[in-house]
Amino acid sequence: MNRVYVCSCFAVTEKQVKEHAEAGACTPRQIASACKAGTDCGSCVRRIQAILGRGNCPRRELVDQGMPALGADLLTVEDLAPAEDLAEDLSEAA
């Protein structure tokens, strides 16, 4: 079996990086979170960037629109109740 290592520090292969990308990792930081590649000496970060390219990535599309890439499915600030409403609810519960 011929393995092409992207990250020698953590023995991460090109196949593994591509699998993480297919699972939704769109940036070197997200790849690092998934498998530690790029977190030690850093010499593999450019190779990871090249593997990721500028392909279709839902998270990247969110970032391009100015939205957070991680936790994008969470509530937005506009969805939250005003602090006054929360304080009122807490005082009623006490």
ZIVEN-V915600 format. One record per pair of residues at least 12 apart in sequence whose ideal C-beta (glycine too) atoms are under 7 Angstrom apart, sorted by the first residue. I is the first residue (numbers start at 1). J is the second residue. Records with the same first field share a line. If there is no record, write none. Layout:
I = J + J
//
This chain:
6 = 37 + 44 + 47 + 48
7 = 37 + 38 + 44
9 = 40 + 41
10 = 35 + 36 + 37 + 40
12 = 35 + 37
14 = 51
16 = 35
17 = 31 + 37 + 48 + 51
18 = 51
20 = 34 + 35
21 = 51 + 52
24 = 59
26 = 52 + 57 + 59 + 60
28 = 45 + 48 + 49
31 = 48
//
